[in-house]
Amino acid sequence: MNEYFNQHQDDMLDLLEQLVNIDSGSYDKDGVNLIGDKMETLYQELGLQIQKHKQKDFGNHLSIHSMKCKGKSPSILIIAHMDTVFEKGTAAKRPFRIKNNRAYGPGVIDMKASLVSVYYTMKALKKYNSKAFHEVEILLTSDEEAGSISSRKLIEEKAVGKKFALVMEPARKNGAIVSARRGKGHYTLEVIGKAAHSGIEPERGRSAIEELAHKIIQLYEITDEEAGIHVNVGLIEGGSSVNTISDHATAEIDVRFRNKEQAKVIEKQIEEISATTEVDGTKVLIDGEINRPPMEKTEKTERLLKIIKRVGNELQINIMDTETGGGSDASFPAALGIPTVDGLGPVGGNAHREDEYLELESFIPRTLLLAQVIEKLAIKIINKKEKSIS
Protein backbone atom coordinates (compact mmCIF):
# COMPACT_ATOMS: atom_id res chain seq x y z
CA MET A 1 0.00 0.00 0.00
CA ASN A 2 2.97 2.31 0.47
CA GLU A 3 3.35 2.58 -3.31
CA TYR A 4 -0.38 3.30 -3.63
CA PHE A 5 -0.22 6.20 -1.19
CA ASN A 6 2.94 7.59 -2.80
CA GLN A 7 1.19 7.50 -6.19
CA HIS A 8 -1.73 9.44 -4.70
CA GLN A 9 0.25 11.95 -2.64
CA ASP A 10 -0.61 14.85 -4.95
CA ASP A 11 -4.30 13.87 -4.83
CA MET A 12 -4.16 13.75 -1.04
CA LEU A 13 -2.62 17.22 -0.90
CA ASP A 14 -5.19 18.53 -3.36
CA LEU A 15 -8.05 17.24 -1.20
CA LEU A 16 -6.39 18.64 1.92
CA GLU A 17 -6.13 22.06 0.27
CA GLN A 18 -9.82 21.96 -0.64
CA LEU A 19 -10.83 21.09 2.93
CA VAL A 20 -8.55 23.64 4.61
CA ASN A 21 -9.87 26.40 2.37
CA ILE A 22 -13.43 25.81 3.58
CA ASP A 23 -14.24 27.59 6.84
CA SER A 24 -15.77 25.06 9.23
CA GLY A 25 -15.80 26.53 12.72
CA SER A 26 -18.00 24.59 15.13
CA TYR A 27 -20.76 27.22 14.98
CA ASP A 28 -20.48 27.70 11.21
CA LYS A 29 -23.15 25.14 10.37
CA ASP A 30 -23.09 25.80 6.63
CA GLY A 31 -19.31 25.55 6.48
CA VAL A 32 -19.17 22.26 8.38
CA ASN A 33 -21.90 20.89 6.12
CA LEU A 34 -19.82 21.80 3.07
CA ILE A 35 -17.06 19.60 4.46
CA GLY A 36 -19.62 16.90 5.21
CA ASP A 37 -21.11 17.06 1.72
CA LYS A 38 -17.65 16.75 0.19
CA MET A 39 -16.79 13.71 2.30
CA GLU A 40 -20.20 12.16 1.69
CA THR A 41 -19.69 12.32 -2.07
CA LEU A 42 -16.23 10.79 -1.84
CA TYR A 43 -17.36 7.91 0.37
CA GLN A 44 -20.38 7.24 -1.82
CA GLU A 45 -17.96 6.79 -4.71
CA LEU A 46 -16.35 3.99 -2.66
CA GLY A 47 -19.72 2.27 -2.44
CA LEU A 48 -20.13 3.00 1.25
CA GLN A 49 -23.41 3.68 2.98
CA ILE A 50 -23.72 7.13 4.58
CA GLN A 51 -26.22 8.07 7.24
CA LYS A 52 -26.64 11.79 7.82
CA HIS A 53 -27.52 12.73 11.40
CA LYS A 54 -29.05 16.18 11.04
CA GLN A 55 -28.56 18.75 13.81
CA LYS A 56 -30.37 21.94 14.68
CA ASP A 57 -27.49 24.08 15.96
CA PHE A 58 -24.44 22.36 14.50
CA GLY A 59 -23.45 20.74 11.24
CA ASN A 60 -24.66 17.25 10.42
CA HIS A 61 -22.79 14.20 11.68
CA LEU A 62 -22.02 11.39 9.25
CA SER A 63 -21.78 7.67 9.98
CA ILE A 64 -20.24 5.65 7.18
CA HIS A 65 -19.90 1.90 6.67
CA SER A 66 -20.08 -0.88 4.11
CA MET A 67 -23.41 -1.75 2.55
CA LYS A 68 -22.58 -5.40 3.28
CA CYS A 69 -23.02 -4.76 7.01
CA LYS A 70 -26.77 -5.31 7.00
CA GLY A 71 -27.81 -6.41 10.46
CA LYS A 72 -24.16 -6.61 11.55
CA SER A 73 -22.10 -3.81 13.01
CA PRO A 74 -18.49 -3.37 11.86
CA SER A 75 -15.99 -4.08 14.62
CA ILE A 76 -13.64 -1.08 14.23
CA LEU A 77 -14.83 2.47 14.87
CA ILE A 78 -12.86 5.41 13.48
CA ILE A 79 -13.77 8.82 14.90
CA ALA A 80 -12.82 12.16 13.33
CA HIS A 81 -14.28 15.66 13.49
CA MET A 82 -14.96 18.11 10.68
CA ASP A 83 -15.12 21.33 12.73
CA THR A 84 -12.34 23.74 13.67
CA VAL A 85 -11.98 26.55 16.20
CA PHE A 86 -11.57 29.27 13.58
CA GLU A 87 -14.14 31.94 12.77
CA LYS A 88 -15.69 32.45 9.36
CA GLY A 89 -13.37 34.29 6.97
CA THR A 90 -10.15 32.79 8.35
CA ALA A 91 -9.55 30.58 5.32
CA ALA A 92 -9.70 33.59 2.98
CA LYS A 93 -7.20 35.50 5.15
CA ARG A 94 -4.66 32.69 5.37
CA PRO A 95 -5.46 29.88 2.93
CA PHE A 96 -3.63 26.58 2.56
CA ARG A 97 0.06 26.94 1.78
CA ILE A 98 3.21 24.84 1.83
CA LYS A 99 6.55 26.12 3.08
CA ASN A 100 9.70 24.25 4.15
CA ASN A 101 8.00 20.84 3.98
CA ARG A 102 5.13 21.93 6.20
CA ALA A 103 1.52 22.64 5.23
CA TYR A 104 -0.26 25.54 6.92
CA GLY A 105 -3.85 26.72 7.16
CA PRO A 106 -6.81 26.77 9.57
CA GLY A 107 -7.49 23.24 10.80
CA VAL A 108 -4.74 21.69 8.67
CA ILE A 109 -3.62 19.36 11.48
CA ASP A 110 -6.69 19.53 13.75
CA MET A 111 -7.95 17.64 11.91
CA LYS A 112 -8.41 18.05 8.18
CA ALA A 113 -5.25 16.08 7.39
CA SER A 114 -6.83 13.21 9.32
CA LEU A 115 -10.01 13.42 7.23
CA VAL A 116 -7.83 12.90 4.16
CA SER A 117 -5.86 10.06 5.78
CA VAL A 118 -9.00 8.16 6.73
CA TYR A 119 -10.53 8.53 3.27
CA TYR A 120 -7.39 7.35 1.45
CA THR A 121 -6.99 4.52 3.94
CA MET A 122 -10.46 3.30 2.98
CA LYS A 123 -9.66 3.68 -0.73
CA ALA A 124 -6.54 1.56 -0.26
CA LEU A 125 -8.33 -1.07 1.83
CA LYS A 126 -11.06 -1.44 -0.78
CA LYS A 127 -8.38 -2.12 -3.39
CA TYR A 128 -6.08 -4.36 -1.36
CA ASN A 129 -8.05 -5.83 1.57
CA SER A 130 -11.82 -5.89 1.19
CA LYS A 131 -12.32 -7.90 4.40
CA ALA A 132 -10.68 -5.15 6.46
CA PHE A 133 -12.62 -2.54 4.47
CA HIS A 134 -15.92 -4.08 5.60
CA GLU A 135 -14.88 -4.15 9.28
CA VAL A 136 -14.69 -0.34 9.55
CA GLU A 137 -17.31 2.19 10.55
CA ILE A 138 -16.37 5.87 10.33
CA LEU A 139 -18.01 8.60 12.36
CA LEU A 140 -17.42 12.20 11.26
CA THR A 141 -18.72 14.69 13.82
CA SER A 142 -19.37 18.41 13.61
CA ASP A 143 -18.92 19.81 17.12
CA GLU A 144 -15.89 18.28 18.85
CA GLU A 145 -14.24 21.66 19.31
CA ALA A 146 -17.42 22.93 21.01
CA GLY A 147 -17.40 20.06 23.50
CA SER A 148 -19.24 17.38 21.47
CA ILE A 149 -22.55 18.80 22.65
CA SER A 150 -24.68 17.14 20.00
CA SER A 151 -22.40 14.25 19.05
CA ARG A 152 -21.62 12.58 22.39
CA LYS A 153 -24.74 10.41 22.43
CA LEU A 154 -24.15 9.32 18.83
CA ILE A 155 -20.51 8.46 19.54
CA GLU A 156 -21.54 6.34 22.51
CA GLU A 157 -24.24 4.60 20.47
CA LYS A 158 -21.80 3.78 17.68
CA ALA A 159 -19.14 2.57 20.14
CA VAL A 160 -21.40 -0.09 21.67
CA GLY A 161 -20.36 -3.52 20.42
CA LYS A 162 -17.15 -2.33 18.78
CA LYS A 163 -13.92 -4.24 19.41
CA PHE A 164 -11.66 -1.21 18.88
CA ALA A 165 -11.92 2.57 18.57
CA LEU A 166 -9.30 4.58 16.67
CA VAL A 167 -9.50 8.35 17.12
CA MET A 168 -7.89 10.64 14.59
CA GLU A 169 -6.67 13.61 16.60
CA PRO A 170 -3.17 14.53 15.38
CA ALA A 171 -0.09 12.82 16.73
CA ARG A 172 1.95 14.93 19.14
CA LYS A 173 4.82 17.06 17.81
CA ASN A 174 7.28 14.25 18.63
CA GLY A 175 5.11 11.69 16.82
CA ALA A 176 3.65 10.11 19.97
CA ILE A 177 0.11 8.75 19.94
CA VAL A 178 -2.26 9.23 22.86
CA SER A 179 -3.07 6.37 25.24
CA ALA A 180 -4.69 8.36 28.05
CA ARG A 181 -6.52 11.66 28.41
CA ARG A 182 -7.70 13.47 31.49
CA GLY A 183 -11.39 13.92 32.12
CA LYS A 184 -12.82 17.41 32.01
CA GLY A 185 -15.43 19.45 33.84
CA HIS A 186 -16.75 22.98 33.45
CA TYR A 187 -18.47 24.96 36.20
CA THR A 188 -19.79 28.49 36.64
CA LEU A 189 -19.71 29.85 40.17
CA GLU A 190 -21.89 32.88 40.85
CA VAL A 191 -21.82 35.06 43.96
CA ILE A 192 -24.69 37.37 44.91
CA GLY A 193 -23.82 40.21 47.27
CA LYS A 194 -25.27 43.60 48.20
CA ALA A 195 -24.31 46.89 46.57
CA ALA A 196 -23.35 50.01 48.54
CA HIS A 197 -21.24 53.15 48.08
CA SER A 198 -17.70 52.22 49.11
CA GLY A 199 -16.97 55.70 50.50
CA ILE A 200 -20.22 56.81 52.09
CA GLU A 201 -21.69 53.61 53.56
CA PRO A 202 -19.43 50.59 52.91
CA GLU A 203 -20.82 48.83 56.00
CA ARG A 204 -24.14 48.35 54.20
CA GLY A 205 -22.52 46.41 51.37
CA ARG A 206 -21.72 42.71 51.05
CA SER A 207 -18.94 42.24 48.52
CA ALA A 208 -19.50 39.50 45.98
CA ILE A 209 -15.95 40.00 44.73
CA GLU A 210 -14.49 39.45 48.20
CA GLU A 211 -16.47 36.24 48.57
CA LEU A 212 -15.39 35.13 45.10
CA ALA A 213 -11.74 35.71 46.07
CA HIS A 214 -12.16 33.25 48.96
CA LYS A 215 -13.80 30.74 46.66
CA ILE A 216 -11.03 30.98 44.06
CA ILE A 217 -8.38 30.17 46.67
CA GLN A 218 -10.43 27.22 47.93
CA LEU A 219 -10.93 25.91 44.41
CA TYR A 220 -7.22 26.02 43.62
CA GLU A 221 -6.54 23.99 46.75
CA ILE A 222 -8.29 21.04 45.07
CA THR A 223 -5.40 20.84 42.58
CA ASP A 224 -3.08 17.86 43.07
CA GLU A 225 -0.53 17.82 40.27
CA GLU A 226 0.97 14.48 41.32
CA ALA A 227 -2.46 12.81 41.17
CA GLY A 228 -3.27 14.42 37.83
CA ILE A 229 -5.93 16.77 39.23
CA HIS A 230 -5.95 20.41 38.14
CA VAL A 231 -8.45 23.20 38.76
CA ASN A 232 -8.20 26.46 36.86
CA VAL A 233 -10.34 29.57 37.28
CA GLY A 234 -9.91 30.92 33.79
CA LEU A 235 -12.43 33.78 33.70
CA ILE A 236 -13.75 36.10 36.39
CA GLU A 237 -16.19 38.99 36.20
CA GLY A 238 -17.81 41.25 38.77
CA GLY A 239 -18.64 44.69 40.05
CA SER A 240 -20.11 47.76 38.40
CA SER A 241 -17.73 50.58 39.39
CA VAL A 242 -14.58 51.08 41.43
CA ASN A 243 -16.43 52.93 44.21
CA THR A 244 -19.28 50.44 44.55
CA ILE A 245 -19.30 47.35 46.77
CA SER A 246 -19.94 44.63 44.22
CA ASP A 247 -23.29 42.86 44.34
CA HIS A 248 -22.41 40.29 41.69
CA ALA A 249 -19.36 38.25 40.63
CA THR A 250 -18.82 35.09 38.59
CA ALA A 251 -16.02 32.66 37.83
CA GLU A 252 -15.64 30.10 35.04
CA ILE A 253 -13.86 26.97 36.26
CA ASP A 254 -12.06 24.27 34.29
CA VAL A 255 -11.40 20.93 36.01
CA ARG A 256 -9.11 18.12 34.79
CA PHE A 257 -8.62 14.70 36.39
CA ARG A 258 -7.10 11.29 35.67
CA ASN A 259 -9.75 8.73 36.67
CA LYS A 260 -13.45 8.28 37.40
CA GLU A 261 -12.96 8.03 41.16
CA GLN A 262 -11.32 11.46 41.23
CA ALA A 263 -14.32 12.93 39.40
CA LYS A 264 -16.68 11.95 42.22
CA VAL A 265 -14.39 13.46 44.86
CA ILE A 266 -13.94 16.70 42.89
CA GLU A 267 -17.69 17.10 42.42
CA LYS A 268 -18.21 16.70 46.16
CA GLN A 269 -15.43 19.20 46.97
CA ILE A 270 -16.89 21.84 44.64
CA GLU A 271 -20.34 21.35 46.17
CA GLU A 272 -18.92 21.73 49.69
CA ILE A 273 -17.02 24.89 48.76
CA SER A 274 -20.20 26.36 47.29
CA ALA A 275 -22.33 25.45 50.32
CA THR A 276 -20.71 27.96 52.70
CA THR A 277 -19.69 31.63 52.58
CA GLU A 278 -16.88 33.61 54.20
CA VAL A 279 -18.57 36.99 53.72
CA ASP A 280 -21.82 37.19 55.70
CA GLY A 281 -24.81 38.14 53.62
CA THR A 282 -23.51 36.76 50.33
CA LYS A 283 -24.94 33.79 48.47
CA VAL A 284 -23.13 31.30 46.25
CA LEU A 285 -24.65 29.44 43.29
CA ILE A 286 -22.86 26.72 41.31
CA ASP A 287 -23.77 25.33 37.92
CA GLY A 288 -21.92 22.86 35.71
CA GLU A 289 -20.82 19.28 35.40
CA ILE A 290 -18.14 16.81 34.43
CA ASN A 291 -18.63 16.80 30.66
CA ARG A 292 -15.88 14.46 29.47
CA PRO A 293 -14.92 11.24 31.24
CA PRO A 294 -11.24 10.36 31.38
CA MET A 295 -9.66 8.10 28.80
CA GLU A 296 -7.85 5.71 31.11
CA LYS A 297 -5.00 3.45 30.04
CA THR A 298 -6.22 -0.09 30.64
CA GLU A 299 -4.94 -3.62 29.93
CA LYS A 300 -7.11 -3.63 26.80
CA THR A 301 -5.51 -0.36 25.72
CA GLU A 302 -2.06 -1.84 26.31
CA ARG A 303 -2.87 -4.78 24.03
CA LEU A 304 -4.08 -2.42 21.29
CA LEU A 305 -0.94 -0.31 21.72
CA LYS A 306 1.26 -3.39 21.26
CA ILE A 307 -0.37 -4.07 17.90
CA ILE A 308 0.09 -0.45 16.79
CA LYS A 309 3.71 -0.36 17.94
CA ARG A 310 4.40 -3.68 16.19
CA VAL A 311 3.05 -2.27 12.93
CA GLY A 312 5.12 0.86 13.52
CA ASN A 313 8.28 -1.24 13.89
CA GLU A 314 7.50 -3.02 10.62
CA LEU A 315 7.23 0.39 8.94
CA GLN A 316 10.34 1.67 10.76
CA ILE A 317 8.26 4.21 12.69
CA ASN A 318 9.09 4.46 16.38
CA ILE A 319 5.68 4.74 18.05
CA MET A 320 5.66 6.25 21.53
CA ASP A 321 2.52 6.82 23.56
CA THR A 322 1.70 9.54 26.04
CA GLU A 323 -0.94 10.97 28.36
CA THR A 324 -2.36 14.43 27.71
CA GLY A 325 -4.58 16.80 29.65
CA GLY A 326 -6.55 17.85 26.58
CA GLY A 327 -9.96 16.36 25.92
CA SER A 328 -11.22 14.57 22.82
CA ASP A 329 -13.97 12.22 21.65
CA ALA A 330 -11.72 9.29 22.57
CA SER A 331 -12.96 9.62 26.14
CA PHE A 332 -16.45 8.42 25.24
CA PRO A 333 -15.70 4.95 23.80
CA ALA A 334 -12.93 4.49 26.37
CA ALA A 335 -15.38 5.14 29.21
CA LEU A 336 -17.57 2.35 27.79
CA GLY A 337 -14.68 -0.10 28.07
CA ILE A 338 -13.81 -0.13 24.35
CA PRO A 339 -10.04 -0.40 23.72
CA THR A 340 -9.30 3.09 22.41
CA VAL A 341 -6.20 4.86 21.10
CA ASP A 342 -6.06 8.48 20.00
CA GLY A 343 -3.57 10.66 18.15
CA LEU A 344 -3.50 8.39 15.09
CA GLY A 345 -3.52 11.33 12.69
CA PRO A 346 -0.44 12.74 10.97
CA VAL A 347 2.22 14.64 12.91
CA GLY A 348 1.91 18.40 13.35
CA GLY A 349 1.68 21.14 15.91
CA ASN A 350 0.39 24.50 17.12
CA ALA A 351 -3.24 23.44 16.80
CA HIS A 352 -5.76 26.28 17.22
CA ARG A 353 -3.10 28.88 16.39
CA GLU A 354 -2.32 30.94 13.30
CA ASP A 355 0.86 28.92 12.75
CA GLU A 356 -0.85 25.50 12.93
CA TYR A 357 1.04 23.08 10.70
CA LEU A 358 1.24 19.56 9.27
CA GLU A 359 4.61 17.83 8.88
CA LEU A 360 4.31 16.74 5.25
CA GLU A 361 6.89 13.97 5.74
CA SER A 362 4.45 12.29 8.14
CA PHE A 363 1.41 12.40 5.86
CA ILE A 364 2.04 9.17 3.89
CA PRO A 365 3.72 7.14 6.69
CA ARG A 366 0.92 7.86 9.19
CA THR A 367 -1.75 7.05 6.62
CA LEU A 368 0.03 3.77 5.89
CA LEU A 369 0.28 3.10 9.63
CA LEU A 370 -3.49 3.57 10.01
CA ALA A 371 -4.24 1.28 7.07
CA GLN A 372 -1.97 -1.52 8.29
CA VAL A 373 -3.23 -1.24 11.89
CA ILE A 374 -6.77 -1.70 10.57
CA GLU A 375 -5.60 -4.73 8.57
CA LYS A 376 -4.02 -6.30 11.66
CA LEU A 377 -7.09 -5.63 13.80
CA ALA A 378 -9.38 -7.00 11.09
CA ILE A 379 -7.37 -10.24 10.89
CA LYS A 380 -7.68 -10.60 14.66
CA ILE A 381 -11.45 -9.98 14.52
CA ILE A 382 -12.11 -12.24 11.52
CA ASN A 383 -10.08 -15.12 12.98
CA LYS A 384 -12.02 -14.86 16.22
CA LYS A 385 -15.33 -14.88 14.33
CA GLU A 386 -14.30 -17.94 12.33
CA LYS A 387 -13.25 -19.81 15.48
CA SER A 388 -16.60 -19.06 17.15
CA ILE A 389 -18.46 -20.42 14.09
CA SER A 390 -16.40 -23.63 13.96
DRENNU-947997 format. One record per residue (C-alpha): residue number from 1; x, y, z. Coordinates in steps of 0.1 Angstrom, whole numbers, plus 2048, in hexadecimal, padded with zeros to 3 digits. Each point is the difference from the previous one (the first is absolute). Layout:
<NUM <X Y Z>>
...
***
This chain:
<1 <800 800 800>>
<2 <81E 817 805>>
<3 <804 803 7DA>>
<4 <7DA 807 7FD>>
<5 <802 81D 818>>
<6 <81F 80E 7F0>>
<7 <7EF 7FF 7DE>>
<8 <7E3 813 80F>>
<9 <813 81A 815>>
<10 <7F8 81D 7E8>>
<11 <7DB 7F6 802>>
<12 <801 7FF 826>>
<13 <810 822 801>>
<14 <7E6 80D 7E7>>
<15 <7E4 7F3 816>>
<16 <810 80E 81F>>
<17 <803 823 7F0>>
<18 <7DB 7FF 7F7>>
<19 <7F6 7F7 823>>
<20 <816 819 811>>
<21 <7F3 81C 7EA>>
<22 <7DD 7FA 80C>>
<23 <7F8 812 820>>
<24 <7F0 7E7 818>>
<25 <800 80E 823>>
<26 <7EA 7ED 818>>
<27 <7E4 81A 7FF>>
<28 <803 805 7DA>>
<29 <7E6 7E6 7F8>>
<30 <800 807 7DA>>
<31 <826 7FD 7FF>>
<32 <801 7E0 813>>
<33 <7E5 7F2 7E9>>
<34 <815 809 7E2>>
<35 <81B 7EA 80E>>
<36 <7E7 7E5 807>>
<37 <7F1 802 7DD>>
<38 <823 7FD 7F1>>
<39 <808 7E1 815>>
<40 <7DE 7F1 7FA>>
<41 <805 801 7DA>>
<42 <823 7F1 803>>
<43 <7F4 7E3 816>>
<44 <7E2 7F9 7EA>>
<45 <818 7FC 7E3>>
<46 <810 7E4 814>>
<47 <7DF 7EF 803>>
<48 <7FC 807 824>>
<49 <7DF 807 812>>
<50 <7FD 822 810>>
<51 <7E7 80A 81A>>
<52 <7FC 825 806>>
<53 <7F7 809 824>>
<54 <7F0 823 7FC>>
<55 <805 81A 81C>>
<56 <7EE 81F 809>>
<57 <81D 816 80D>>
<58 <81F 7EF 7F1>>
<59 <80A 7EF 7DF>>
<60 <7F3 7DD 7F8>>
<61 <813 7E2 80D>>
<62 <808 7E4 7E7>>
<63 <802 7DB 808>>
<64 <810 7EB 7E4>>
<65 <803 7DB 7FB>>
<66 <7FE 7E4 7E6>>
<67 <7DF 7F7 7F0>>
<68 <808 7DC 808>>
<69 <7FC 806 825>>
<70 <7DA 7FB 800>>
<71 <7F6 7F5 823>>
<72 <824 7FE 80B>>
<73 <815 81C 80E>>
<74 <824 804 7F5>>
<75 <819 7F9 81B>>
<76 <818 81E 7FC>>
<77 <7F4 824 807>>
<78 <813 81D 7F2>>
<79 <7F7 822 80E>>
<80 <80A 822 7F0>>
<81 <7F1 823 802>>
<82 <7F9 818 7E4>>
<83 <7FF 820 814>>
<84 <81C 818 80A>>
<85 <803 81C 819>>
<86 <804 81C 7E6>>
<87 <7E7 81A 7F8>>
<88 <7F0 805 7DE>>
<89 <817 813 7E8>>
<90 <821 7F1 80E>>
<91 <806 7EA 7E1>>
<92 <7FE 81E 7E9>>
<93 <819 813 816>>
<94 <819 7E4 802>>
<95 <7F8 7E4 7E7>>
<96 <813 7DF 7FD>>
<97 <825 803 7F8>>
<98 <81F 7EB 800>>
<99 <821 80D 80D>>
<100 <820 7EE 80B>>
<101 <7EF 7DD 7FE>>
<102 <7E3 80B 816>>
<103 <7DC 807 7F6>>
<104 <7EE 81D 811>>
<105 <7DD 80C 803>>
<106 <7E2 801 818>>
<107 <7F9 7DC 80C>>
<108 <81C 7F1 7EB>>
<109 <80B 7E9 81C>>
<110 <7E1 801 816>>
<111 <7F4 7ED 7EE>>
<112 <7FB 805 7DB>>
<113 <81F 7EC 7F8>>
<114 <7F1 7E3 813>>
<115 <7E0 802 7EB>>
<116 <816 7FB 7E2>>
<117 <813 7E4 810>>
<118 <7E1 7ED 809>>
<119 <7F1 803 7DE>>
<120 <81F 7F4 7ED>>
<121 <804 7E4 819>>
<122 <7DD 7F4 7F7>>
<123 <808 804 7DB>>
<124 <820 7EB 804>>
<125 <7EE 7E5 815>>
<126 <7E4 7FD 7E6>>
<127 <81B 7F9 7E6>>
<128 <817 7E9 814>>
<129 <7ED 7F2 81E>>
<130 <7DA 7FF 7FC>>
<131 <7FB 7EC 820>>
<132 <810 81C 815>>
<133 <7ED 81A 7EC>>
<134 <7DF 7F0 80B>>
<135 <80A 800 825>>
<136 <802 826 803>>
<137 <7E6 819 809>>
<138 <809 825 7FE>>
<139 <7F0 81B 815>>
<140 <806 824 7F5>>
<141 <7F3 819 819>>
<142 <7F9 825 7FE>>
<143 <805 80E 823>>
<144 <81E 7F1 811>>
<145 <811 822 805>>
<146 <7E0 80C 811>>
<147 <800 7E4 819>>
<148 <7EE 7E5 7EC>>
<149 <7DF 80E 80C>>
<150 <7EA 7EF 7E5>>
<151 <817 7E3 7F7>>
<152 <808 7F0 821>>
<153 <7E1 7EA 800>>
<154 <806 7F5 7DC>>
<155 <824 7F8 807>>
<156 <7F6 7EA 81E>>
<157 <7E5 7EF 7EC>>
<158 <818 7F8 7E4>>
<159 <81B 7F4 818>>
<160 <7E9 7E5 810>>
<161 <80A 7DE 7F3>>
<162 <820 80C 7F0>>
<163 <821 7ED 806>>
<164 <816 81E 7FB>>
<165 <7FE 826 7FD>>
<166 <81A 814 7ED>>
<167 <7FE 825 804>>
<168 <810 817 7E7>>
<169 <80C 81E 814>>
<170 <823 809 7F4>>
<171 <81F 7EF 80D>>
<172 <815 815 818>>
<173 <81C 816 7F3>>
<174 <819 7E3 808>>
<175 <7EA 7E7 7EE>>
<176 <7F2 7F0 820>>
<177 <7DC 7F2 7FF>>
<178 <7E8 805 81E>>
<179 <7F8 7E4 817>>
<180 <7F0 814 81C>>
<181 <7EE 821 804>>
<182 <7F4 812 81F>>
<183 <7DB 804 806>>
<184 <7F2 823 7FF>>
<185 <7E6 814 812>>
<186 <7F2 824 7FC>>
<187 <7EF 814 81C>>
<188 <7F3 823 804>>
<189 <801 80D 824>>
<190 <7EA 81F 806>>
<191 <801 816 820>>
<192 <7E3 817 809>>
<193 <809 81C 818>>
<194 <7F1 822 809>>
<195 <80A 821 7F0>>
<196 <80A 81F 813>>
<197 <815 81F 7FC>>
<198 <823 7F7 80A>>
<199 <807 823 80E>>
<200 <7E0 80B 810>>
<201 <7F1 7E0 80F>>
<202 <817 7E2 7F9>>
<203 <7F2 7EE 81F>>
<204 <7DF 7FB 7EE>>
<205 <810 7ED 7E4>>
<206 <808 7DB 7FD>>
<207 <81C 7FB 7E6>>
<208 <7FA 7E5 7E7>>
<209 <823 805 7F3>>
<210 <80F 7FB 823>>
<211 <7EC 7DF 804>>
<212 <80B 7F5 7DD>>
<213 <825 806 80A>>
<214 <7FB 7E8 81D>>
<215 <7F0 7E6 7E9>>
<216 <81C 803 7E6>>
<217 <81A 7F8 81A>>
<218 <7EC 7E2 80C>>
<219 <7FB 7F3 7DD>>
<220 <825 801 7F8>>
<221 <807 7EC 820>>
<222 <7EE 7E2 7EF>>
<223 <81D 7FE 7E7>>
<224 <817 7E3 805>>
<225 <81A 7FF 7E4>>
<226 <80F 7DF 80A>>
<227 <7DD 7EF 7FF>>
<228 <7F8 810 7DE>>
<229 <7E6 818 80E>>
<230 <800 824 7F5>>
<231 <7E6 81C 807>>
<232 <803 821 7ED>>
<233 <7EB 81F 804>>
<234 <804 80D 7DD>>
<235 <7E7 81D 7FF>>
<236 <7F2 817 81B>>
<237 <7E8 81D 7FE>>
<238 <7F0 816 81A>>
<239 <7F8 823 80D>>
<240 <7F1 81F 7EF>>
<241 <818 81C 80A>>
<242 <81F 805 814>>
<243 <7EE 812 81C>>
<244 <7E3 7E7 804>>
<245 <800 7E2 816>>
<246 <7FA 7E4 7E6>>
<247 <7DE 7EF 801>>
<248 <809 7E6 7E6>>
<249 <81E 7EB 7F5>>
<250 <806 7E1 7EC>>
<251 <81C 7E8 7F8>>
<252 <804 7E6 7E4>>
<253 <811 7E1 80D>>
<254 <812 7E5 7EC>>
<255 <807 7DE 811>>
<256 <817 7E4 7F4>>
<257 <805 7DE 810>>
<258 <80F 7DE 7F9>>
<259 <7E5 7E6 80A>>
<260 <7DC 7FC 807>>
<261 <804 7FD 826>>
<262 <811 823 800>>
<263 <7E2 80E 7EE>>
<264 <7E8 7F7 81C>>
<265 <817 80F 81B>>
<266 <805 820 7EC>>
<267 <7DA 804 7FB>>
<268 <7FB 7FC 826>>
<269 <81C 819 808>>
<270 <7F1 81A 7E8>>
<271 <7DE 7FB 810>>
<272 <80E 804 823>>
<273 <813 820 7F7>>
<274 <7E0 80F 7F1>>
<275 <7EB 7F7 81E>>
<276 <810 819 818>>
<277 <80A 824 7FF>>
<278 <81C 814 810>>
<279 <7EF 822 7FB>>
<280 <7E0 802 814>>
<281 <7E2 809 7EB>>
<282 <80D 7F3 7DF>>
<283 <7F2 7E2 7EE>>
<284 <812 7E7 7EA>>
<285 <7F1 7ED 7E2>>
<286 <811 7E5 7EC>>
<287 <7F7 7F2 7DE>>
<288 <813 7E8 7EA>>
<289 <80B 7DC 7FD>>
<290 <81B 7E7 7F6>>
<291 <7FB 800 7DB>>
<292 <81B 7E9 7F4>>
<293 <80A 7DF 811>>
<294 <825 7F8 802>>
<295 <80F 7E9 7E6>>
<296 <812 7E8 817>>
<297 <81D 7E9 7F5>>
<298 <7F4 7DD 806>>
<299 <80D 7DD 7F9>>
<300 <7EA 800 7E1>>
<301 <810 820 7F5>>
<302 <822 7F2 806>>
<303 <7F8 7E2 7E9>>
<304 <7F4 818 7E5>>
<305 <820 815 804>>
<306 <816 7E1 7FC>>
<307 <7EF 7F9 7DE>>
<308 <805 825 7F5>>
<309 <824 800 80B>>
<310 <807 7DF 7EF>>
<311 <7F2 80E 7DF>>
<312 <815 820 806>>
<313 <820 7EB 804>>
<314 <7F8 7EE 7DF>>
<315 <7FD 822 7EF>>
<316 <81F 80D 813>>
<317 <7EC 819 813>>
<318 <808 803 825>>
<319 <7DE 802 811>>
<320 <800 80F 822>>
<321 <7E0 806 815>>
<322 <7F8 81B 818>>
<323 <7E6 80F 818>>
<324 <7F1 822 7F9>>
<325 <7EA 818 814>>
<326 <7ED 80B 7E1>>
<327 <7DD 7F1 7F9>>
<328 <7F4 7EE 7E1>>
<329 <7E4 7E8 7F5>>
<330 <817 7E3 809>>
<331 <7F3 803 823>>
<332 <7DD 7F4 7F7>>
<333 <808 7DE 7F2>>
<334 <81C 7FB 81A>>
<335 <7E7 806 81C>>
<336 <7EA 7E5 7F2>>
<337 <81D 7E7 803>>
<338 <809 800 7DA>>
<339 <826 7FD 7FA>>
<340 <807 823 7F3>>
<341 <81F 812 7F3>>
<342 <801 824 7F5>>
<343 <819 816 7ED>>
<344 <801 7E9 7E2>>
<345 <800 81D 7E8>>
<346 <81F 80E 7EF>>
<347 <81A 813 813>>
<348 <7FD 826 805>>
<349 <7FE 81B 819>>
<350 <7F3 822 80C>>
<351 <7DC 7F5 7FD>>
<352 <7E6 81D 804>>
<353 <81B 81A 7F8>>
<354 <808 814 7E1>>
<355 <820 7EC 7FA>>
<356 <7EF 7DE 802>>
<357 <812 7E8 7EA>>
<358 <802 7DD 7F2>>
<359 <822 7EE 7FC>>
<360 <7FD 7F5 7DB>>
<361 <81A 7E5 805>>
<362 <7E8 7EF 818>>
<363 <7E1 801 7EA>>
<364 <806 7E0 7EC>>
<365 <811 7EB 81C>>
<366 <7E4 808 819>>
<367 <7E5 7F7 7E6>>
<368 <812 7E0 7F9>>
<369 <803 7F9 825>>
<370 <7DA 805 804>>
<371 <7F9 7E9 7E3>>
<372 <816 7E4 80C>>
<373 <7F4 803 824>>
<374 <7DC 7FB 7F3>>
<375 <80C 7E2 7EC>>
<376 <810 7F0 81F>>
<377 <7E1 807 815>>
<378 <7E9 7F2 7E5>>
<379 <814 7E0 7FE>>
<380 <7FD 7FC 826>>
<381 <7DB 806 7FE>>
<382 <7F9 7EA 7E2>>
<383 <814 7E3 80F>>
<384 <7ED 802 820>>
<385 <7DF 800 7ED>>
<386 <80A 7E2 7EC>>
<387 <80A 7ED 820>>
<388 <7DF 807 810>>
<389 <7ED 7F3 7E2>>
<390 <815 7E0 7FF>>
***
